[in-house]
Amino acid sequence: MTFDHAPFLFGPALLHWVLVFGCFAGIVFSVSVLIALGVYGASGPTAVMGRVWQGLHDFLGISPRRIWAISLLTIKEAVRRKALFVFVVFASLVMFAGWFLESDLRADLQVKNAVSFALTTISWLTLPVVLLLSCWGLPEDIRLRSIHTIVTKPVRRNEIVMGRILGFSIVASLIVSMMGVVGYVWIRRQVPNNAELICRVPVYGELSFLDREGNLTDKGVNTGDIWEFRSYVEGGTRSSAVYKFPMDKVTDNVRFESRFEAFRTHKGRIGQSLLVRYVLVNPTKGLRVPLGSFEVAEFGLNEKDVDRQISFFDEDKNDNRTVDLFDDVVDQNTLTVEVQCLDAGQYLGMARPDMFIRMPDRSFVVGYFKAVVGVLLLSIFLISIGVTSSTFVKGPVSILLTFTVLLVGQGFREFMLKLITGEQKGGGPIESWYRLITHMNDTLQLPDNFGVKLMQSIDNLFMGGLWLVQHLIPDLSYFVMSPYVANGFDVPWSTAMAKCIAMTVGYLVPCLLVGYYSLTLRELEAK
C-alpha cells in the first residue's frame, strides 16, 4: 500500500454524499410510486406518501430507552451464542505465535512481523464473528417467532434495527478492545529489547525531475523496470529529483528521511554505496545550498538532520557562507530540495513517498490503537450491512451478500476500475469468453461484424452494472491500517481515520432507512 493518500476534505465529501443519497432516495421513491400505481391504481401514490410520513414520524419519535433495551437483549443473545469465545482462540494463537515468527531477523523486521500478525489476527477473528451475528440475528428471531414479543410492544421497526446495530457494535467493541490490549502486551514482549517501537509522522512533498541538461520533466530515466513506480536520476550529470515540501512551522531542526533505490551500470567502488547529495534551493533568490554527501543505504533508511543555521561553501562566490534555513532558503512556505547522484554512470531511483520530512514521532501505543479502531470501524460497517440485509433476506443469503461487499470492497475495486475504463484488455465477460474459446489473444482486433457488435453491446450493459457496483461499494482498504504501524508510521487522521469514520457514518444512514422499510413491509410470519 502507499502511505501517501489524498487528504479527506469534509465539505466536498458531505456535498457528494448528499447528492448521491438524494439521487438514491429519489430513484427509490419514483420506483415505489410507479409500482404502487400499477398495484393500487390512483390511491397508490397516496399510500406511498403515507409510508413516507409514517417513517418520518417513527424516526422523529425514537426512544433511546427502547433502543438501549433492544441492544441489551442483543448483547445477551451474542453472549449466549458464545461470541466472546473468539477471544480464547486469539489468546491461544498469541501463546504459540512466537514459535513460528523468525527471531534472527533485523529488529525492525521483527517489529513489522509482530505488529502485522497481531492486527491481522484481530481483524480475521473479529470480522467472521460480527458477520455471522449480524446476518443471522433477525432471521433467527423471525424463524423462532421470538420477535413477536417485541413487535407487539410499543416498539418501532426502526428502533429494532438501530438496537440490533448498536448491540452488535458493542459486542464488536468489547471483542476488539480485549484483543487489542492483549495484542499490544504481546508485541511488547515479543520484539527484542533493541527494537524501536515508534510511529513516524511524515510530511510529503511534490516531486518533479530534471534531466541531464537540467530541464524540468515529469519523470526521470526508465532503467527497464516493468513497475514504473520509481524514476531514476543519472549520476554525474545535472539530472536530479526535485522535492517541494510545505513548511508552515519554524523549527530549529529539520530531519529528512528517505529510502532510495540504486541501479548500477558497473560495479563502482568496492565496499561503498552510491554517493548522494541534497541541495537546498531558493529559486526566487537564486540561492543553492549544497549539503554534505552521504552513502545511500539501499536496504534501509537514510536520515539527514539539517540545522536552522547552515554553513556551506558557495562555489559561485568561492567563499564560505552561513544562511538561515527559514529566512533565506524557504520560499513562500515551500522548501525545495534537489536530490543528486554523484557517481557517474550510476542511477538513483525514487518515488514521491520515498523522501519526506520527519516530524516529531508519536507514541507507538497511539498509532497501534488507531489501527485497532480501524478494525472496529470496519466491523461496525459490516454490522450495518449485515443487519440491513437480514431485514429482507434470510441468514445464508445475508451472509453471502455482506461477504460479497467485503470481498469487492477490499480486493476487486482496482480490477473493476480497469475493466470500466478499458485499461484491462480482453473486454467484458462475453468478449472474454469468445476470445477464450477461439484462442484469440487479448491484443488481437475482433472482426467488424454484427455478432461482435451485439456481443460488445451486451458487454456494455454488464459494464454499466459493474460501474454501479463500483460506486455503491466503498473502498474498504482504508480500514486496513496495520501497514502504517507495522512500517513504523503513525496512522494519519486526515487520510485514514477521517475517511473511515465518514464512510461508516455515511453508509449507516441509508442502511437504517432500508432496514426500517424492509422490516416494515416484510411479513414476519413467513419462515
C-alpha positions in Angstrom: 0.0 0.0 0.0 1.0 3.6 -0.3 1.3 5.8 2.8 0.6 8.9 0.8 -3.1 9.0 0.3 -5.0 12.2 -0.6 -6.3 14.1 2.4 -10.0 13.8 3.3 -12.0 17.0 2.7 -15.2 17.1 4.8 -17.0 19.8 2.8 -16.8 18.2 -0.7 -17.3 14.8 0.8 -20.5 15.9 2.5 -21.8 17.5 -0.6 -21.1 14.4 -2.7 -22.8 12.2 -0.1 -25.9 14.5 -0.1 -26.0 14.3 -3.9 -25.6 10.5 -4.1 -28.1 9.9 -1.2 -30.6 12.3 -2.7 -30.4 10.6 -6.1 -30.7 7.2 -4.4 -33.8 8.3 -2.4 -35.3 9.9 -5.4 -34.9 6.8 -7.5 -36.4 4.6 -4.8 -39.3 6.9 -4.3 -40.1 7.1 -8.0 -39.9 3.3 -8.4 -42.2 2.9 -5.4 -44.7 5.3 -6.8 -44.8 3.5 -10.2 -45.2 0.1 -8.5 -48.0 1.5 -6.3 -49.8 3.0 -9.3 -49.7 -0.4 -11.0 -50.9 -2.3 -8.0 -53.3 0.1 -6.2 -54.2 2.4 -9.0 -54.8 6.1 -8.2 -54.6 5.5 -4.5 -51.0 4.1 -4.9 -49.1 7.5 -4.6 -51.2 8.4 -1.5 -50.2 5.0 0.1 -46.5 5.7 -0.7 -46.7 9.2 0.8 -48.4 7.7 3.9 -45.5 5.3 4.3 -43.0 8.2 4.0 -44.9 10.2 6.5 -45.1 7.2 8.9 -41.3 6.7 8.5 -40.6 10.4 9.3 -42.9 10.1 12.3 -41.1 7.0 13.6 -37.6 8.4 13.2 -38.5 11.7 14.9 -40.2 9.8 17.8 -37.5 7.2 18.5 -36.9 6.3 22.1 -33.3 5.9 23.4 -34.6 3.7 26.2 -36.2 1.2 23.8 -33.2 1.2 21.6 -30.9 0.5 24.6 -33.2 -2.2 25.8 -33.1 -4.0 22.4 -29.3 -3.5 22.3 -29.0 -5.2 25.8 -31.1 -8.1 24.6 -28.8 -8.3 21.5 -25.7 -8.4 23.7 -27.2 -11.2 25.9 -28.1 -13.1 22.8 -24.5 -12.8 21.5 -23.1 -13.9 24.8 -25.4 -17.0 24.8 -24.2 -17.8 21.3 -20.6 -17.9 22.7 -19.4 -15.0 20.6 -16.9 -13.9 23.2 -15.2 -17.3 23.0 -13.3 -15.9 20.0 -11.1 -14.2 22.5 -10.0 -17.7 23.7 -9.0 -18.5 20.1 -7.0 -15.3 19.9 -5.2 -16.0 23.2 -4.3 -19.4 22.0 -2.8 -18.1 18.8 -0.7 -15.4 20.5 0.6 -18.0 23.1 2.3 -20.0 20.3 2.8 -17.4 17.6 6.3 -16.7 18.8 7.3 -20.3 17.8 6.6 -19.5 14.1 7.9 -16.0 13.8 11.6 -15.7 12.8 13.7 -14.3 15.6 17.0 -14.0 13.7 15.8 -11.1 11.5 16.7 -7.4 12.0 14.9 -5.7 14.8 12.8 -3.6 12.5 11.6 -6.7 10.6 10.7 -8.4 13.8 8.6 -5.5 14.8 6.9 -5.5 11.4 6.1 -9.2 11.6 4.8 -9.0 15.2 2.6 -5.9 14.5 1.2 -7.3 11.3 0.4 -10.7 12.9 -1.4 -9.1 15.9 -3.5 -6.7 13.9 -4.2 -9.2 11.1 -5.3 -11.8 13.6 -7.6 -9.3 15.4 -9.2 -8.5 12.0 -9.6 -12.0 10.8 -11.1 -13.3 14.0 -13.5 -10.4 14.6 -15.0 -10.0 11.1 -16.4 -13.5 10.8 -17.9 -13.3 14.3 -19.7 -10.0 13.6 -20.7 -11.2 10.1 -22.4 -14.3 11.5 -24.1 -12.5 14.4 -25.4 -9.6 12.4 -26.7 -11.7 9.4 -28.3 -14.4 11.5 -29.9 -12.4 14.3 -33.2 -11.1 12.8 -33.8 -14.2 10.5 -33.5 -16.5 13.5 -35.8 -14.3 15.6 -38.4 -14.4 12.8 -38.0 -18.2 12.4 -38.4 -18.8 16.1 -41.1 -16.1 16.4 -39.3 -14.6 19.3 -39.5 -11.2 17.5 -43.3 -11.2 18.1 -42.8 -10.4 21.7 -41.1 -7.2 20.7 -43.2 -6.0 17.7 -46.4 -6.4 19.8 -44.9 -3.9 22.3 -44.8 -0.2 21.5 -41.5 -0.6 19.7 -41.0 0.8 16.2 -39.3 -1.1 13.5 -36.5 1.4 13.1 -35.8 1.0 16.8 -35.3 -2.7 16.3 -32.8 -2.1 13.5 -31.0 0.6 15.5 -30.9 -1.5 18.6 -29.6 -4.5 16.7 -26.8 -2.4 15.2 -25.9 -0.8 18.5 -25.9 -4.1 20.4 -23.7 -5.9 17.9 -21.4 -2.9 17.7 -20.9 -3.0 21.5 -20.1 -6.7 21.3 -17.6 -6.0 18.5 -16.1 -3.1 20.6 -15.7 -5.5 23.5 -14.0 -8.2 21.4 -11.7 -5.8 19.6 -10.7 -3.9 22.7 -9.8 -7.1 24.6 -7.8 -8.4 21.6 -6.2 -5.0 21.1 -4.9 -4.8 24.7 -3.6 -8.4 24.7 -2.0 -7.9 21.3 -0.2 -4.8 22.5 1.2 -6.5 25.5 2.2 -9.5 23.3 4.0 -7.2 20.9 5.9 -5.5 23.7 7.1 -8.9 25.0 7.7 -10.4 21.5 10.0 -7.8 20.0 13.7 -7.6 21.0 14.9 -5.0 23.5 16.8 -3.1 20.9 13.7 -2.8 18.7 12.3 0.7 18.2 8.6 0.9 18.6 7.7 4.3 17.1 5.2 6.0 14.9 6.9 8.4 12.5 4.9 11.4 11.2 5.9 12.2 7.6 5.3 15.4 5.6 5.4 14.5 1.9 6.2 16.9 -0.9 5.6 17.3 -4.6 8.1 15.5 -6.9 9.4 16.5 -10.3 12.7 15.7 -12.2 15.5 17.5 -14.0 17.1 15.7 -17.0 20.8 15.6 -17.6 20.7 19.0 -19.2 18.8 20.5 -16.2 15.5 20.8 -18.0 12.3 20.1 -16.0 10.4 16.8 -16.7 7.6 14.9 -15.1 9.6 11.6 -14.9 13.2 10.5 -14.6 15.0 7.8 -16.5 13.4 4.4 -17.1 16.1 1.8 -16.4 13.9 -1.0 -17.8 11.9 -1.9 -14.7 8.3 -3.0 -15.6 7.0 -1.4 -12.5 7.3 2.3 -13.2 6.6 3.4 -9.6 10.1 4.9 -9.3 12.0 7.1 -11.7 15.8 7.3 -11.8 18.2 10.2 -12.0 21.5 9.8 -13.8 24.7 10.2 -11.7 27.4 12.6 -12.5 25.1 14.9 -14.5 22.7 17.8 -13.8 19.9 15.2 -13.5 18.2 15.4 -10.2 14.9 14.8 -8.4 13.2 18.0 -7.1 11.1 17.7 -3.9 9.0 20.6 -2.8 7.9 20.3 0.9 5.4 22.6 2.6 7.0 24.4 5.5 4.5 26.3 7.7 6.2 25.9 11.1 9.6 27.3 12.1 11.7 24.8 13.9 15.4 24.6 15.0 16.0 21.4 13.1 14.6 19.6 10.1 15.1 15.9 9.6 14.9 14.4 6.1 14.2 10.6 5.8 14.5 8.7 2.6 14.6 5.2 1.1 16.2 5.3 -2.4 16.9 2.5 -4.8 20.2 2.2 -6.6 20.7 0.9 -10.1 24.3 0.2 -11.2 25.6 0.0 -14.7 29.1 -1.0 -13.4 30.5 -2.3 -10.1 31.7 1.0 -8.9 33.7 1.5 -5.7 34.2 -1.9 -3.9 32.7 -1.8 -0.5 30.9 1.5 -0.9 27.4 2.5 -1.9 26.4 5.3 -4.2 27.1 8.9 -3.1 24.0 11.2 -2.8 23.8 14.9 -2.1 20.9 17.2 -1.1 20.9 20.7 -2.4 18.5 23.2 -0.8 17.3 25.7 -3.4 15.5 29.1 -3.2 14.6 29.8 -6.9 13.4 33.3 -6.1 16.8 34.4 -4.7 18.8 32.1 -6.9 20.3 30.5 -3.8 21.7 27.0 -3.8 22.9 25.4 -0.5 24.6 22.0 -1.0 24.7 19.7 2.0 27.3 17.1 2.8 27.2 14.0 0.6 26.5 10.6 2.1 26.3 6.9 1.0 22.8 5.8 0.3 21.5 2.8 2.4 19.9 0.7 -0.3 18.1 -1.6 2.1 17.5 0.8 4.9 16.6 4.4 5.8 18.7 7.5 5.1 18.4 10.1 7.8 19.8 13.6 7.4 19.4 16.4 10.0 19.6 20.0 8.9 20.0 22.8 11.5 18.4 26.1 11.0 21.8 27.8 10.6 23.6 26.2 7.7 27.3 26.8 6.8 28.4 25.8 3.3 30.9 26.6 0.6 29.5 28.8 -2.1 31.0 27.6 -5.4 29.8 30.6 -7.3 31.4 33.2 -4.9 34.2 30.9 -3.8 33.6 31.7 -0.2 32.2 30.1 3.0 28.7 31.3 3.8 26.1 30.8 6.6 22.4 31.1 5.8 19.2 30.7 7.8 17.0 27.8 6.7 13.7 29.6 7.1 14.7 33.2 6.4 16.9 32.5 3.4 16.1 29.1 1.9 12.4 28.6 2.4 10.5 30.4 -0.3 6.8 31.2 0.2 6.4 28.4 2.8 8.0 25.9 0.5 11.3 24.1 0.9 12.8 22.9 -2.4 15.3 20.1 -2.2 17.2 18.7 -5.2 18.5 15.1 -4.8 21.6 14.3 -6.9 23.6 11.1 -7.5 27.3 11.9 -7.6 28.6 8.7 -9.2 28.9 8.9 -12.9 27.3 6.0 -14.8 25.1 5.0 -11.9 21.4 5.7 -11.3 19.3 6.6 -8.2 15.6 5.7 -8.2 12.9 7.4 -6.1 9.1 8.0 -5.9 7.2 10.7 -4.1 6.7 8.8 -0.8 10.4 7.7 -0.8 11.5 11.0 0.8 9.8 13.1 3.5 10.3 15.5 6.3 10.1 13.6 9.6 8.2 15.5 12.2 8.4 14.6 16.0 7.5 10.9 16.5 4.3 9.9 18.2 3.9 7.1 20.7 3.6 3.6 19.4 0.6 2.9 21.5 -1.3 5.8 19.8 -0.7 4.5 16.3 -1.3 0.9 17.3 -4.8 1.6 18.8 -5.7 3.8 15.8 -5.2 0.7 13.7 -7.3 -1.3 16.2 -10.1 1.4 15.9 -9.9 0.8 12.1 -10.7 -2.8 12.7 -13.6 -1.8 14.9 -15.0 0.7 12.3 -14.9 -2.0 9.6 -16.8 -4.3 12.0 -19.5 -1.6 12.5 -19.7 -1.1 8.8 -20.2 -4.8 8.2 -22.7 -5.0 11.1 -24.8 -2.2 9.4 -24.8 -4.0 6.1 -25.5 -7.4 7.7 -28.4 -6.2 9.9 -29.9 -4.3 6.9 -29.7 -7.2 4.5 -31.2 -9.6 7.1 -34.3 -7.5 7.2 -35.3 -8.6 3.7 -33.4 -11.9 3.1 -32.7 -15.0 5.1 -29.5 -15.6 7.0 -27.4 -17.5 4.4 -28.2 -15.0 1.7 -27.5 -12.1 4.0 -24.1 -13.6 4.8 -23.3 -14.1 1.1 -24.4 -10.5 0.3 -22.4 -9.0 3.2 -19.3 -11.1 2.4 -19.5 -10.0 -1.2 -19.5 -6.4 -0.2 -16.4 -7.1 2.0 -14.7 -9.0 -0.8 -15.3 -6.5 -3.5 -14.5 -3.5 -1.3 -11.1 -4.9 -0.3 -9.9 -6.9 -3.3 -11.6 -6.2 -6.6 -12.1 -2.4 -6.8 -8.9 -1.8 -8.8 -9.7 -4.7 -11.2 -13.3 -3.3 -11.7 -11.9 0.2 -12.4 -9.6 -1.2 -15.0 -12.5 -3.1 -16.7 -14.7 0.0 -16.6 -12.1 2.4 -18.0 -10.9 -0.1 -20.7 -7.4 -0.4 -19.2 -7.9 -4.1 -18.7 -7.5 -5.8 -22.1 -9.9 -8.6 -23.2 -13.2 -6.8 -23.0 -16.2 -7.8 -21.0 -17.4 -11.2 -19.9 -18.9 -12.3 -23.2 -15.9 -11.0 -25.2 -13.5 -12.7 -22.9 -15.4 -16.0 -23.2 -15.4 -15.6 -27.0 -11.6 -15.0 -27.0 -11.1 -18.0 -24.8 -13.0 -20.5 -26.9 -11.5 -19.1 -30.1 -7.9 -19.0 -28.7 -7.6 -15.3 -29.6 -5.0 -13.1 -27.9 -6.4 -10.1 -26.0 -4.2 -7.8 -28.2 -5.8 -9.0 -31.5 -8.5 -7.0 -33.0 -12.0 -8.5 -33.3 -13.7 -8.8 -36.7 -16.1 -6.0 -37.6 -19.4 -7.7 -38.0 -22.9 -7.7 -36.4 -22.2 -10.6 -34.0 -19.2 -8.8 -32.5 -21.1 -5.5 -32.2 -24.0 -7.3 -30.5 -21.6 -9.0 -28.1 -19.9 -5.7 -27.2 -23.3 -4.1 -26.7 -24.3 -6.7 -24.2 -20.9 -6.3 -22.5 -21.5 -2.6 -22.2 -24.7 -3.4 -20.2 -22.6 -5.6 -17.9 -20.1 -2.8 -17.6 -22.8 -0.4 -16.6 -23.9 -2.7 -13.8 -20.2 -3.1 -12.8 -19.9 0.7 -12.8 -22.9 0.9 -10.4 -21.4 -1.7 -8.1 -18.0 0.0 -8.2 -19.7 3.3 -7.0 -22.0 1.7 -4.5 -19.4 -0.4 -2.7 -16.8 1.8 -1.0 -13.0 1.2 -0.9 -12.7 -0.8 2.3 -8.9 -0.9 2.1 -8.7 2.3 4.0 -9.9 0.4 7.1 -6.7 -1.7 7.0 -4.3 0.5 8.9 -1.9 -2.2 10.0 0.7 -1.4 7.3 1.2 2.1 8.7 2.0 0.8 12.2 4.0 -2.2 11.0 6.3 0.0 9.0 6.8 2.5 11.8 4.4 5.2 10.7 1.6 6.9 12.6 -1.9 6.4 11.2 -2.8 9.9 9.8 -6.1 11.4 10.7 -6.9 13.3 7.5 -6.1 10.5 5.1 -7.2 7.4 7.0 -9.2 7.9 10.2 -11.4 10.6 8.9 -12.2 8.7 5.8 -13.1 5.6 7.7 -15.4 7.4 10.2 -17.1 9.3 7.4 -17.6 6.1 5.4 -19.1 4.3 8.4 -21.5 7.1 9.2 -22.3 7.7 5.6 -23.4 4.1 5.0 -25.2 3.8 8.4 -27.9 6.4 7.5 -29.1 4.6 4.3 -28.8 1.3 6.0 -31.2 2.4 8.7 -33.7 3.6 6.2 -33.5 0.5 4.0 -33.7 -1.7 7.1 -36.7 0.1 8.6 -38.8 0.0 5.4 -37.8 -3.6 4.6 -38.8 -4.7 8.1 -42.0 -2.7 7.9 -43.1 -4.2 4.6 -42.0 -7.7 5.5 -44.4 -10.5 6.6 -42.9 -11.5 10.0 -44.9 -14.8 10.0 -43.1 -16.0 6.9 -40.4 -18.6 7.5 
